[in-house]
Amino acid sequence: MSLPVLVIAADDDWPTDRVVAELTGRGVEVFRMDTADFPQHLGMTARIAREHGWAGELVTGRRTVDLSRVGAVYYRAPGVFQFPDGMTGPEERFAASQARAGLGGVLSALECRWVNHPAFMARAEYKPVQLEAARASGLRIPPTLITNRPQAVRDFAAAVHGPLVCKPVSSPVLIEDGRLKIVYTRLLTKEDLADLRGIETTAHLFQTWIGKSHEVRLTVVGERMFAAEVHAGSEAAHVDWRSDYGSLTYRTTDVPEDVAVGMRLLMERLHLSYGAADFIVDHGGRWWFLEVNPCGQWDWIQGATGLPITAAIADELQGVA
């Protein structure tokens, strides 16, 4: 009988629903939890001694899982801790730090298969770390500048002798006036380079514009790679395909051997067993690495192409080759 799989994700994350359904359909015991349930709807008891590592249990509702029996963990963007009403701001912040160190620390100490371990995810989410790992792994990357100095941008533009794009260094999502907003990749004009006011306020990422035939979303699960071409149907999507999903078309494609070798090295360097990587394919057929998201979306690609990503994630959690 297979060991239980611990799933740590937001309750309303429907891609995770598919992984849970796949595992339970295979007869695997799954214990699903959201850190937002702690401490009001999720209980933890954990013990360590000289004779044994962390043991104990997680309890939610009528369900319990023995921590010492967990065979794998699927970790995907769980919610924030929710505390009882009536706590002051400082009390909540203190309680959150204790919960993060206590619950988070015990879970992070579990010695089992992870997809992916949060400590490695946290480091891999830094784009400078990704780009250095990609470069060291032999993947082709666009010349890149990160700065808050306007003159450095102009010098970079002069050195690369071509158009530049500007994009966020971190998550492109922000909430303003209660509304969700997204900062998309932007192709800079001569007017933009002439007036760079605001650059000094924070870090910005600039890259050489690569003339593209199309892009590729390459989903890596363990040793398996699932590649889908992403073809833009509008001018906006040609610059940043996230800005116009309705114009996109997809088709499966093969991964060049040099890219496959480089991605395996990259995943090993970043200690990831899952990653959603984005590539530009230029008019000469060369693949240019942009980024890899250790918690990237995959369900819509599976729906558009039929690529069996859910099954691959379940295989990885079960240790099935």
N, C-alpha and C positions, 0 to 999 in steps of 0.2 A: 504494500500500500504506500502511495506517495506521501511525502511530508506536506504539511500545510503551506500554502502560499499566503503571505501577508500582503495585502493591497492597501497602500496609503495614498489616498487621493480624495479630492473634493467629492462630496456626495452627488453633485449634479454633473460630474464629468462623464459625458456619454461615451467618449472613446474608451474610457476605463470600463464602462459597462460591457463593452464588447469583449474585452480581455477576460473579465470575470465570467461572462457567459461561455466563452470558449473553454476556460479551465474547468468550470463546473460540468460542462458537457462531456468532458473527458473523465469525469469522476474525481477531480482534484478537490480537496478541501480548501476553501478560500475563506479567509477572515478579512473583511474589508472594514477599514476605519478611516475617519477624517480627523486630523488634529484639531479641527474646529469643535469636535465633540468633547475634547478634554478641557476642563476636568468634570463638566456637568453630566455628560452622558457616556463617558469613557473612563474606566478605572484601570489603574496599573498597579501591580505589585511585583517588584523585582528584587532579587537577592543575589549576592555574589559572595563566595567564600574561597578560602585557599584551596579547597578540594574541587571546586567547580566554577565555571564561568557564570554569566548572568542567567538566572532561571526565575520563573514566576509566570505571571499571566496578564493578559489584557482581557477586559470584560466590557462588553457593550450590550445593553438589553439582556437577552437571554443567552448570548453567545460568549464563548470563552476560547482563547487560544493559549496553549502552553508555549511560552517563549523558547524553551529549550528544544522544541520540535519544529520550529519554523525552518523550512528548507529553502525558501526564496522570498525576496521582497520586491514588489513592484511599486516604485515610488514615483508619483506623478502629481505635482502641484497641489498639495493639500491646502486646506483653509487655515486661517489664523485662529489661535486659541480664543475661546469665548468664555468669559468669566461671569459669575453671578452679578446681578444688578446691585448697585449700592457701593461698589468699590470706588475709591478715589482714583484719579489718574495715576499718581505715583504708585498706589497699591496695585493697579492693573499692570503697570510696566514691570514692577518687581515680580508679580506672579507670573507674567509672561516669560521673564528671564529664567525663573526657576523651572517653569514647565519646559522651556526649550532645552535647558541643560539636563533636566531630569528625564522626562519622556523622550525628548530627542536624543539625549545621550545614550540611554539604554537601547533604543532602537538602532542607533548608529553603530553600537558595539556588537550587534548580531553578526556572527560569523556564518554567512550563507551566501547564496547567489543574490546579486542585486541588479536591478534594472531601473534606474542607476542609483549608485550610492550618493546621498545628498552632498557629502563632502567633496566628492569628485565633480558632481554637477556644478556646485558653487564655483569651483575654480574654472571649470570649462566654459562657464557662461561669460567670462571675460574675453572680449574679442581680441585684445592684444595677445592673450595666451593662445587662443585658437590659431591666429595667424602665424605666430612663431612656431607652434607645433606643426601646422600645415607646411610651412617653409622647410622645417627640419625633416619632414617626412617625404619631401620630394614633390609636393603638389605645387602647381603653378598658382601664384597669388598676384593680384594687381598691386602695383606700387601704392603704398598707403602712408598717410600722414595723420597723426593725432596731435592737435594743438589748440591753444586758445590765443594765438598770436596772428593777427591779420597779415603781417608781412611774411610770415612763414608760409601762409597759404599762397600768396602771390609768387614767392620764390619756388614753391613746389610746382605750381602751374607752369612756370617758365621752364623748369627743369624737365618736366615730362612731355612738353610739346604736344599737348592734347587736351581735350575736355576733361573736366573733373566732375565727380558727383560728391555730394555731401549727404551723410546718413548718420543716424544716432549711433553712439558708441554702445549704448545699452538698450533696454527695452524701448520700442518706439511708441509705447502707449502711455497716455497721461489722462487724468480726469480733471476737467476744469468746468466750474459752474454746474457740477453734477452730470456732465456729459463726457462720454468716452471719446477721446481724440487720438489719432494716429499720426505720427510724423513719418512721412514717406521719404524714400531716397529721392534726391533732387539733383537734376543736371544743371550745373552752374552756367550762367551766361556771362558775357563780358561785363555787363552792368553789375552783376553780383560781385565779381572780382574787384570792380572799381569801388564798391561800397560794402565793406565787410564789417560794418558796425554791428556789435552784438557778439562777435566771435569771442571777444575777451571774457565774456561772462561765464563760460564753462568750456569743457573739452568738446571738440568736434572731430569727426572722422571724415577724411577726404580720401578718395581713391581715383586713380586713373579710370576714365570711362573706357570699357572694353566693348567695341562694336560687336553686337551679339547676333547670332542666328536664332537662338532660343536659350532657355534656361533648363536646368535639370534639378529636380528634387530627388536626392539620393538618400533613401532611408536604409540605415545600417542596423541590423539586429544580429548581434553575435558575429558569426562569419558570413552571414547572408546579406546580400545587397539588392535593393529593389529600386530601380531607376525609372523615373518618369519624365519625359520631356514636357516642358511647360511652354506653350506657344501663346504669345500675347496677341490679342485681337484689337488693341487700341493703342494710341500713342502713350497714354498714361501708363498702361500695363507694360509697355516696352521698357520704360524706365524703372518701374517698380510694380511687379505683377500683383502685389497685394492690394494695390489701389483700385483694381477693376477685375475682381474674380469672375464676373459674368462674361467677360470677353475671352477667357482662357479656354484653351483646348489642350488635351493631354494624350500622350501615347507612350507605351513602354519602350524602353531602349536598353541596349547593352552597355556595360561599363568598360571603358578601355582598360587594358591590363595595368598600365602605369598608374591610372587613377585608383584602381582597386587596390594595388599594392600600397600606394600612398595613404589611402583611407584606412587600411588595416593598421598601418604604422601610427597614424594620427589617433585612432581610437585607443590603441595600446598606450600611447603617450599620455592621453587624457584619462585613461582608466575608465572608459565608457563601454558599455555593452549595447547601448542604443544611442542613435543620433540621427537627426534629420538635417542633412547637409544640402546647401544650395550652391550650384555651380552655374557659371555662364559658359556657353559654348560659342566660340567665335566663328567667323565665317570660314576659317580654315579647319574647323573641327576640333580645335584645342579646348580642353576643359580648364576653367579658371575657378579656383575655390574662393567662395565668399564667406561662408560661415557654417558652423554646425551647431544645432540647437539640441542639447541633451534632453530637452523635454518638448521637442517640436511636435506639431500636429501631424498626423498621418492618416486619419480616418477618411478625409475627403479625397486623398490620393488613392486610397484603396477603393473607395466607391467609384471613382472615375476610371480606374484602370483594371480593377480586379486583382491587383497584386495582393498576395496572401500575407499581409503584414501582421494582422491579429494572430494568425496561427503561428507565425514566426516568433512573436513575443511570448506566446504561451509555451512554445518549444524551448525558448531560452530560459524561462522560469522553471521549467521542468528538467532542464539539463539534457534535452533531447537533441542529438546532433542533426 
